[in-house]
Amino acid sequence: MLAQYITEGVGELATDKLTDLLELKYHNVNDAVAELGAPVNIRETFVGFQKYLYQEGRGGLTVR
């Protein structure tokens, strides 16, 4: 998913694209759930890691 972000930019991490990203990686949502856990946990993780992408000085990306 991060590779898709690098290719497409910050809009690629919008939560409305989560299903599409999961299907790209796992081919369908059921396989993603089997691998990653409950949908609510997948969404929380997806949203939660994004704050680290934007932190300067901590290895995050600098968005300009």
C-alpha positions in Angstrom: 0.0 0.0 0.0 2.8 2.4 0.8 4.2 1.8 -2.7 0.9 2.9 -4.1 1.0 6.0 -1.9 4.5 6.9 -3.3 3.3 6.4 -6.8 -0.1 8.2 -6.5 0.4 10.8 -3.7 -1.3 11.7 -0.5 -4.8 11.2 -2.0 -4.1 7.5 -2.3 -4.4 7.2 1.5 -7.9 8.5 1.8 -10.1 6.1 3.8 -12.5 5.9 0.9 -9.8 4.1 -1.1 -9.0 1.5 1.6 -11.2 -1.2 -0.1 -9.5 -0.6 -3.4 -6.0 -0.8 -1.8 -6.9 -4.0 0.0 -8.2 -5.5 -3.2 -5.0 -4.5 -5.0 -2.9 -6.2 -2.4 -5.1 -9.2 -1.4 -7.3 -9.6 -4.5 -10.5 -9.3 -2.3 -11.5 -8.0 1.0 -12.2 -11.4 2.5 -8.6 -12.4 1.9 -7.5 -9.1 3.5 -9.6 -9.8 6.6 -8.3 -13.3 6.8 -4.7 -12.0 6.8 -5.1 -8.7 8.8 -8.1 -9.2 11.1 -11.4 -7.5 11.6 -12.3 -4.6 9.2 -12.5 -2.1 12.1 -8.9 -3.0 13.0 -7.7 -2.7 9.5 -9.3 0.8 9.2 -7.8 1.9 12.6 -4.4 0.7 11.6 -4.7 2.4 8.1 -5.7 5.7 9.7 -3.3 5.4 12.6 -0.1 4.9 10.6 -0.7 7.9 8.4 0.2 10.3 11.2 3.7 8.9 11.2 4.1 9.6 7.5 3.9 13.3 8.1 6.1 13.7 11.1 9.3 15.6 10.3 12.5 14.5 12.0 11.2 11.0 12.9 11.7 9.3 9.6 8.4 10.4 8.2 7.8 12.0 4.8 7.8 15.7 4.4 4.7 16.7 2.5 4.9 20.0 0.7 
